Amino acid sequence: MARATGTNRATGTNRGSGRDRRRQRTLIAFISSAQRIMEARGVDRVTIRDVADDAGYNSATLYLYFSDLDQLVLYASLKYLSLYNKAVAERLASCHTDRDRFFVAWEVFCEVSDRHPEAFERIFFGAHSQSLTDICEQYYRLFPEERQAPEELALSPIFSSFSLLERNLLVLRPLCVGMDEDRVRIINELMVFGYAGLLHRRIEEKRAGFEGEPLAVRFRAYLDYLVKDLPAG
């Protein structure tokens, strides 16, 4: 979790103060620098020193805002989650059934995370993923233009939920009308943990230079199996 004294002060209630605005600018500079390095070299090539140099600060200053490199990379990786939110909002707008919305939400998620697997693993399964809600709220206060929450969409709550289990449950539950809650919970967990396994496998393949089958294709087979006997499946 971020050093709360630094990050929370930067995005807290005294947002009108000059000191607070300076802190926000510094946070934005560090996160933006990390994002530029990620785009140029990849997630695994981001270093504290390079980010600090690119932002125009020293490494010691960076540690006033982030507890470690993993947390900084998580913040920087959230730009890719914003890409998903935008893409899925566009695709969901043309869906008319709960089943269609369920599969489109996962299809787009797999397509985006297939392009940025290391970033998505850091976001949802990394060292600081337990603090994801707080980190996302802080990130979107710094980058409000990246928040996507189209109120007209039936599934708009998925754009404000940062837990993958919660996000999936929102699109899964309409397919499980009348089902026992324990069974719904288990199906939800199997989907999310199955995705986690395939995502990690995708990362290993890419590191080995092997392209392999697209994540969306692999995961669709999992989803088809898990929803085939659902009441609305």
N, C-alpha and C positions, 0 to 999 in steps of 0.2 A: 504494500500500500504506500501511497505517496507520503512523504513527510508532511503530515497534515498542517503543520504550522505554516509551511511555505505555500503549498498548493491551495489550501482553503483560504488563506489570507488573500491570495491572488484572485480568487473568484467569490469572495464572501460578500458580506452586506455593505461594506464601506466602499462600494465600487466607484463612488464619485471622487474619492481622494486622489491627489496627484501620486502619492506613493503607491496606491493600489493600481492605478493605471500603468505605472512603470513596471510593476510586478507582472501585470497581464501581458504587457509588451514583451517582457523577457521570456515568459512562458511560451508565448506564440513564436518567438524567435527560435527557441530551442526545438520545439516540436516541428516547426517548418523546416529547420535545418536537417533534422533527423529524416523527415519525409523526402527531402531532396536527395539525401545520401541513399536512402532505401531505393528510390527510383533509379538512381545511377548505378548502384552496386549490388543491391539486394539486401534483404533484412539482416542476414547473418554477417554483413560487412559493416554494420553501423558500430562505431566506437564512441565512447564518451569524449575522447580528445578531438576526434574529427568533428563531432557535433558542436562542441564548444568553440573550436576554431572557426567553423563556418558561421556560427552565430555571432562571433566577435566577443566571446567571453572566455574566461579560463575554466578549467574543469572543476575547480573548487566551487565556483559559483553555481554550476549546473547541479551539484549535489545539494544545494539549498532548496531545490525544487523537486528533485526526483530521488527516490531512495536508492535506485540502482539502474543499470542499463536496461534490464528487462522491462521495468516500468516505463521508462522513456520510450522504448520501442512499442509498447502497447499503446501509449497515447498516439504515437505517430501512425500506427497501423489502423487507427479508427477511420482514417480517410477512406479505406477500402470498405469498411462497413457502411459508410455513407454512400459509396458507389452502389452497394447492394440495395440499400433502402430506396434510392432513386430508381434503379432498374426494376425492382419488384413492384414499386408503385405504378409504374407505367404498364407493366404486364398484367397486374391484378385488375386494372381498370376495365379490361376486356373480358374478365371471367364472370360467369353467371351462376355457377354452382359451387357448393362447398368443396366438392371433390376436385374441381378444376383449380380452385384457390389453393388447396393443400398442395397439389403437385407443382403448380407454378411457383409457389413460395420456395419449395425445396429445389426445384430445377434452377432457378435464378441464383439461389444461395450457392449451389454447387458450382455453377458456371463462374461466378465471381471468385469464390474461394479456390477454384482450380487454378485461376490465374495468379493468386496471391496466397498460396497455402501456408507459408510460414507466418504471414501476418494473421491469418484467421486462427491458426493454432495458438499464437500468442494471445489473441483477444479472448478466446473462449476456453482455452485449456492450459494457459501459461501460469507462471508463478503468481501473477497478480489478478487472475481472473475472478477470484472471490470478491474483489473490490471493484468489479467491472461497472456496476451501476453508478457508484460514486465517481469513478474515473470518466465515464461517458457523460455524466451531467456536467462535470467540470470542463470536459473537452468542448461540449456544445455551447457552453457559455463563452468560451474563447472563440469558437468558430460557429456562430449561430446560423450562418448561411448553409451549413452542411446538414442541419437537422431537417428530416423529411417526415412530415406528419399530415398527410392529406386527409382531412376530416371526412371527406365524402366517401372514402373507401370503407367497405364493411370491416376490413381487418386493420383499420388504422391503429389499434393498440399495439400491434407488433412493432411499430416504429418508436414506441416509448418504453418497450420492455427490452432489457439488455441481457437477460438470462436466456440462453439457448433453449433450455427446458421449458421456460415459460412461453417463449415465442412459438415454439413448436406446438405446445398444448393449445394455443389459441386457434391454430389452423386444424389441429387434430380433433379437438373435442366435438365439433359439429358432425364428424363422421362416426361418433361413438354414442349417439343418443340412446339412453336407457341402459348403457353398459355399467357394470360394476366399476367403481372408481379405482380400485386397486389394479384392475386389469388395464384401465386407461393409463394409469401411471406407469405400469410396466412397459406397455407398448411405447409410450413416450420416451422412456429411458432407453429402450432398445434402439429406437431411431437415432437419438442423439449420440449414444455411445457407439453405435455402428458407424455413424458419420465421422466421429472422432478417429476411429480406427482406420477408415479409408483415407481420411485427410493425412494422417501420419504416414500411411503407406505411400501416398502421393508425393509427400515431401522426400521420402527416401528414394523413390524412383527418380525424381527430378535431380537429386544430388548425384545419383549414379548415371545421369544422362539418358535415362530411359523414359520415353514419353508415355507409353502405356495407354490404357483405355480412359476416356474422360471420366472424371469423378461423377458427373451427373448421370452417366450411363450406368456405372457400377451401382450407385446408390438407388437408382430407380428400381433395380431388381430387389433390393432390400425392402423398399417401400411397398412395392406390389405385393410382396409376400406378407408383410405385416398388416396391410389394410384389406386383404382379399375377403376376409370373413367379417368385416365390420358392418354394422347395421346399414350405414349409408355408404359403404365402400363400393 
